Amino acid sequence: VVYFRNPSVPACLEFEKNVLMGSDFTNRVQGMDAVFEDISKSGLLAYQFGISQVPHVVIFNSRGDQVGEVVHPIDVAQLGALMDSSRK
């Protein structure tokens, strides 16, 4: 799970508080690697993935294949489904 963020974007702060710090996400992310990529410090990875809007989450499976992505406004149900599907 790679989460692209910018701390100066209110939508990122809201997403982090209401979703990423919640128990549903915490339970789902168990056993997965999660990376918070702050694009205000370096935009290289975001550029490589074609990320132009934050918050943005990219999900990979254990083989490193991208299985999906969600962008603001993030549908929490879709995010959960993608995280679940990445385990298959």
Secondary structure as GFF3:
##gff-version 3
##sequence-region A 1 88
A	DSSP	beta_strand	2	5	.	.	.	ID=ss1
A	DSSP	alpha_helix	10	15	.	.	.	ID=ss2
A	DSSP	pi_helix	16	20	.	.	.	ID=ss3
A	DSSP	alpha_helix	23	28	.	.	.	ID=ss4
A	DSSP	beta_strand	35	38	.	.	.	ID=ss5
A	DSSP	alpha_helix	44	49	.	.	.	ID=ss6
A	DSSP	beta_strand	56	60	.	.	.	ID=ss7
A	DSSP	beta_strand	66	71	.	.	.	ID=ss8
A	DSSP	alpha_helix	76	85	.	.	.	ID=ss9
###
